[in-house]
Amino acid sequence: MTKYIVKSYLALINRFEAFAKNLGSLGLAVIYTIGHIWIAILCAAYIFDAPLNLAAIDAFIEPVINGFWFYALHKVCSEILGKIILTVVYTIGHIFIATMCAVIIFSATVNLAAIDAFVEPIINAFWFYFLHSFYGTFSQKREVSYE
């Protein structure tokens, strides 16, 4: 019985490793994005004590606006500003957009909205690190024996 359980466990590990190897960057980006959206929803729901549907609206609207901000900044200033300055300007704008979205959507105070604008990206950074590390452990070739 124990041998059957071990073989079943090893077979499950091999299937997961094959899945992780075949996932690739696109699949990893999809999983990250889904997690990012959930983190944004949960942060907004917790920080603003908002219902999940309102938090979900914020989790979708704010990234879209930031996407336009990124495009506009890159289109207009990428030739003028250096990479570091461009990154700093984008980040400041991103924080401002996230703060203003929270103020408008949740009728929150600016200081509470700013907390969300800083906390949520930090949690997403940990999510990114965890996902990337997890993927890295399974994307390396390892030999698993059934004996």
C-alpha positions in Angstrom: 0.0 0.0 0.0 2.8 2.4 0.9 4.6 1.7 -2.4 1.4 2.5 -4.3 1.0 5.8 -2.4 4.6 6.8 -3.1 4.3 5.9 -6.8 1.1 7.9 -7.1 2.7 10.8 -5.4 5.7 10.7 -7.7 3.5 10.4 -10.7 1.6 13.5 -9.6 4.9 15.4 -9.1 6.0 14.4 -12.6 2.8 15.6 -14.1 3.1 18.9 -12.3 6.7 19.3 -13.4 5.6 18.6 -17.0 2.9 21.2 -16.7 5.4 23.8 -15.3 7.9 23.1 -18.0 5.3 23.6 -20.7 3.8 26.6 -19.1 6.3 29.1 -20.5 6.3 32.9 -20.1 2.8 33.4 -21.5 1.1 30.9 -19.2 3.1 32.3 -16.3 2.0 35.8 -17.2 -1.6 34.7 -17.2 -1.4 33.1 -13.8 0.4 36.2 -12.5 -2.3 38.5 -13.9 -5.1 36.5 -12.3 -3.3 36.5 -9.0 -2.6 40.2 -9.4 -6.3 41.0 -9.9 -7.3 38.9 -6.9 -4.7 40.7 -4.7 -6.0 44.1 -5.9 -9.6 43.1 -5.2 -8.7 41.7 -1.7 -6.6 44.8 -0.8 -9.3 47.2 -1.9 -12.0 45.2 -0.1 -9.9 45.1 3.1 -8.4 48.6 3.1 -11.6 50.4 2.1 -14.1 47.9 3.6 -15.6 47.8 0.2 -17.9 45.1 -1.3 -16.1 42.7 -3.7 -17.9 43.9 -6.8 -16.8 47.5 -6.2 -13.2 46.3 -5.4 -13.3 44.3 -8.6 -14.2 47.4 -10.6 -11.2 49.2 -9.2 -9.0 46.2 -9.9 -9.9 46.3 -13.6 -10.2 50.1 -14.2 -7.0 51.2 -12.5 -4.7 48.9 -14.5 -6.4 50.0 -17.8 -5.8 53.7 -17.0 -2.2 52.9 -16.0 -1.8 51.1 -19.4 -2.8 54.3 -21.2 -0.5 56.3 -18.9 2.4 53.9 -19.8 1.6 54.2 -23.5 1.4 58.0 -23.5 4.5 58.4 -21.4 6.5 55.9 -23.5 5.2 57.4 -26.8 6.0 61.0 -25.8 9.0 60.8 -23.5 11.0 57.6 -24.2 13.3 59.5 -26.6 13.6 62.5 -24.3 14.1 60.9 -20.8 16.5 58.3 -19.8 15.3 54.9 -18.6 15.7 55.6 -14.9 13.9 59.0 -15.1 11.2 57.5 -17.3 10.7 54.7 -14.7 10.5 57.2 -11.8 8.0 59.4 -13.7 5.9 56.4 -14.6 6.0 55.1 -11.0 4.9 58.5 -9.6 2.1 58.7 -12.1 1.1 55.1 -11.4 0.8 55.8 -7.7 -1.1 59.0 -8.4 -3.5 57.2 -10.7 -4.1 54.4 -8.2 -4.7 56.9 -5.5 -7.1 58.9 -7.5 -9.0 55.8 -8.7 -9.5 54.8 -5.1 -10.6 58.3 -4.1 -13.2 58.4 -6.9 -14.4 54.7 -6.7 -14.5 54.3 -3.0 -14.9 57.9 -1.9 -11.9 57.3 0.3 -9.6 59.9 1.8 -6.4 60.6 -0.1 -4.2 59.2 2.7 -6.2 55.9 2.8 -6.1 55.6 -1.0 -2.3 56.2 -0.9 -1.9 53.3 1.5 -3.6 51.1 -1.0 -1.5 52.5 -3.8 1.6 51.4 -1.9 0.5 48.2 -0.2 -1.0 46.4 -3.1 2.1 46.7 -5.4 4.3 45.4 -2.6 2.1 42.4 -2.1 2.1 41.8 -5.8 5.9 41.9 -5.8 5.9 39.1 -3.3 3.4 37.2 -5.5 5.7 37.7 -8.5 8.7 36.5 -6.6 6.9 33.5 -5.2 5.5 32.5 -8.6 8.8 33.1 -10.4 10.7 31.0 -7.8 8.1 28.3 -7.8 8.2 28.1 -11.6 12.0 28.0 -11.5 12.1 25.0 -9.2 9.9 23.0 -11.5 11.3 24.2 -14.8 14.8 22.8 -14.0 15.4 19.2 -15.2 15.2 16.8 -12.3 15.2 13.0 -12.3 12.5 11.3 -10.3 12.7 7.5 -9.8 9.7 5.2 -9.4 11.8 2.6 -7.7 
